[in-house]
């Protein structure tokens, strides 16, 4: 006990607890639900995108074409999310001992980068159309397709958002925001075509395309920021560490247990915690394992998103000798 070392009781036990089984089941269920809605999203967005591109070419509407390109790009993003969620469900290996949860965050990052590229493309063509406006042919068919695309996209987006919030899936949250943006963009496209054809303001078609590009950039920024922070292990709520420290010391004040520090590491779907405590150097290993289990159960009971907890002991006697030196 003179040297600090990590004890991960979950790896030492022959069988997991009921709480761990429930948590693992919840993660597996979330990944399965996420994959299912992402697959539906890919198929739906491809169909919507193709329809809008065809109508955009027939009518000459830049906003319909932009929305079609946006829908196709969103389908690609949903496909990236689907692949990310599939990989995230793989069990931990020797090469990836912490599992593949961060693949989900990496998928969100790739999706956001793709959104930036698509937004720049749409913005460029919208500006070109703004400087050289033209009349839109078949306006009623164009508006009908945009209205239908908006309704379908928004309905699917809210379904996706419910699943993402229930299971706290970052990439699916990104895809849900992207789908809400896609539905809103179709509504904006409908209004743009309506104004351009019924009120004679032809530039509104190009302005609608620029608004869609702005939507894409805003969602991409939020996604880039959140996924990047997770990938560099940035914990966005530092107060949680102090809360865990105070909670453990208050619960085990009779032991007594002094918490040196608590380190938290996000993984996307879940988090890892590393708790450093001071214990009696003469304490038996079996007694410490029991104490470690109690600390893990306490933390998990209050913070369900923390998946893996390592309790690292430090001998009080060794600490005092070090401080005296």
Number of C-alpha atoms within 10 A of each C-alpha: 17 13 10 14 12 13 17 18 18 17 9 10 9 8 10 13 12 9 12 16 12 12 17 13 12 14 20 16 14 21 24 16 17 23 21 13 19 26 17 16 26 22 13 18 26 19 16 24 24 16 19 28 24 15 23 23 13 15 19 20 29 31 34 33 27 31 31 28 22 30 31 23 22 26 26 19 27 31 22 23 32 28 17 24 29 17 18 22 19 12 12 13 10 7 7 10 9 14 17 21 24 23 22 27 31 22 26 31 24 18 26 27 18 17 27 19 14 20 26 16 15 26 20 14 17 27 17 13 21 19 10 11 19 16 17 19 16 15 20 15 13 26 21 12 19 28 19 15 28 25 15 17 26 20 13 20 23 15 12 27 20 14 19 23 13 11 21 18 25 26 32 31 23 30 31 27 21 28 28 23 23 27 26 19 30 33 21 23 32 27 17 25 29 19 16 23 18 11 10 11 15 21 21 24 31 31 21 27 31 24 19 26 25 18 19 26 20 15 19 25 14 14 27 20 12 18 26 16 15 20 17 11 15 15 16 12 8 11 9 15 18 12 11 21 19 13 17 20 17 13 14 14 11 8 11 13 17 19 21 13 14 17 14 20 18 22 25 25 21 18 20 17 20 18 24 21 22 19 20 17 16 11 11 10 11 9 9 17 16 12 16 23 17 15 22 23 16 15 19 18 12 11 13 11 18 21 20 17 23 20 23 20 24 23 18 18 16 17 14 10 9 9 8 7 5
